[in-house]
Amino acid sequence: MQADAPSDSALWPNAGAYQFAAQNVSQECSDVLLEQLTGCLPEKLRGVLYRNGPGRSECFGLPYGHPFDGDGMVLRFEFSRDGVRYSNRFVRTREFDEEEQAGRPLYRSFGTNLPGGLLRNFAKLRFKNAANTSVLRFRDSLLALWEGGLPHALDPRTLETLRREDFDGSLQNEHSALDRFLNPELPFSAHPKVCSRTGDIFNFGMALGATPRLYLYRLQTDGHFKKQSMPLQAMSFVHDFVLTDNYLVFIFPSVSFDIPRTLAGLSTPVDSIMTQDRPGELWVIDRHSFSLVRQLQVPSGFFFHFSNGYEAGEDIYLEGCLMPRFPQAADTRNLLEGGTDPFPKALLTRYRVTPSQVEVQDLAPIPAELPTIDERYANQEHGVTFFISNALENPTPFMNRIMRREMNGQVVEREFGSDIVGEPVFVPDSETAAEGSGWLLVMTHSFQRRRAELHVLSADSLESLTSFALPHTVPPGFHGFFEPFITPSSSQTAVS
Ligand SMILES: [Fe+2]
């Protein structure tokens, strides 16, 4: 077990380290054998790690106004006897290709308007699909996902972009003329859930229209696509949800957009976000009928990510990373400009949802983001959660620790000094391994060494087993999964 060494704020990652890591990637590699820095690759660790994240921080000289805007770049790490082979490709979205041809930015993004003020942004309703948030195996393709638009299907071997995926037309908007004008295609968010029992994929999207709507999707292994929408009182910001054996659980935080200002081009979406210190709403939806079965108030706050959810009798438990409020555009700008204003800090939190109320259970004051579990325990009471973290007294969201927390409160941590760490991807070391026993695959970026690295940690002790250097600077990105070299039991699910 790693000792919890006292943190030295001078060694924490800072805005400069982040900006360096986030610089534009100019090179696309194909099957490059990575330089092994330390240790030995475990013999049983064989398969492919896919990851997605922004590969650019500016577009033809226009700096992106938010870290969520960078053009999606998918990474592929193949673990074999020879070592680790690495490839990376930008997702060739329609907007990416058009901007490449034009040699200038043509589209607005979540936190970026075009230069030129109102004249260039007025009523520009088509935003750039960043395709930068996560990846999902779907049949013989790999989907690059972004919560505001269609997925993009890639060749899982070459990472070549094959098509914009609308699931045989299922994501074409069929609502009113106004709905179709605002969103001809429906968004397919970046945190789909794969049912470990059936292989069905559940997901959602939120879209404006005559009435803002929550769209629910179930993509069955036989190819059937079920879609249903529910009207919302107002457009909110929902990034993730929870799947249990019988339910889909959504939390609508007290976050709203100034839609007229955004559509008029007077503001970017993120700049128009307003948060209120008032309760949010939790919806429990029957996952078979897509009907709303429970609607409860939740305390003010914001979850980007959940690690898991499960049922216990009439109760539902949710575990995730709860921020006191959504980080507004000004928070992010201050942070990236090296400001010292405290950034909203997410803490690992559990909700117990009873038929009549939501009880908050603080698991410990542990800063937490990008949580994950041993997926074999998805929708069940899990005993181990992995996540990234930093010192409680660190006011920034730049994470430099990997954590393993057990339900009994025992915590193991591994600190990476001034290096920025990315999401840990858990891989069990056998089908019968104890929960949480195996490896964690973690990307880091070291400003000191000016390079991106891939680390394989023991998932039990978090000790480093081996590490590799990437051939160029790549930020740790957002989300990924590992696909072992075995025939998947389902044609749709690939998460090990
Ligand atoms: Fe996410």
Residues whose N, C-alpha, C, O or C-beta is under 5 A from the ligand:
A	BS01	LIG	none
